Amino acid sequence: MKEFTTLKDMLAKARREKYAVGGFNFCNAETAKVVLSATDKLRSPAMLIASSAEVQLCGMEDTVKIVRLVAETVNVPVCLHLDHTDDVETVCRAVDAGFSSVMIDGSRFPFEKNIEMTKAVVLYAHNKGVSVEGELGAIGENKDAQHEGVGPQSLTDPGMAAEFVERTGVDALAVSIGNAHGLYAKLPELDFDLLKAIRDQVDIPLVLHGGSGTPLEHLQKAISLGICKVNVASEIGKAFTDSYIETMTAGGTWWVLALQKAKESIAPVIERWIRNLGTEGKANQ
């Protein structure tokens, strides 16, 4: 049985070599297979991420079984990561089910509550060899975001970030620097001075959520300032649904064939992100 790689190990290499790992959302066996096939083709480390919504669709334990089955067909490091979840019990269930990485998102709660929740998850997960991502500063959502991001955006405070990391022991920190979930109606205005200030205070890998639609030059600058993981969901979902709707509305198509075309439509999106984030060939080293 293929062993999953932890977030901590995957991002440590990314940080050393100045690239960022793409965290790619999947929701079933078909989309997981596309992500892993693309990473295998380009020899990139693979990080599949599922939020509470995707887990509810497949079931916690079945999500792990699906990825384990598909992961046997590729020869690259694979990390299975639970994305934005603000319930400690659910996160701990994911640890027990076999996720190698989990995110406890207490960003909508007061600072002390966020620390309390994150510290509890870190203690539980680390005892079982699982990595933990936390979040400080609320990452907002664009109008097209469906289930990630809660309430209005608040930027990450560098001093509070240092305290948060020290008191919780998290392995990676999601930051809010002007990024948002969903598809951008206009280009995001990322605060790179703020990102540098956070980087100067925090000595763990930093994570950028809401990667979809971010210009390449902004991604490259963010990576140079300490971003080691970029989450990509909305671009994948849009390619899939656009393809499926186009095929079905054309008429006379069996739905399985429409799903096959939709599945094929997301491979170029993932391959482009692998190249843009600099992970192509990194699984060989």
Summary of the structure (lengths in Angstrom):
residues: 285
radius of gyration: 17.8
end to end distance: 22.2
largest distance: 59.3
contacts: 1040
relative contact order: 0.16
helix: 49%
strand: 14%
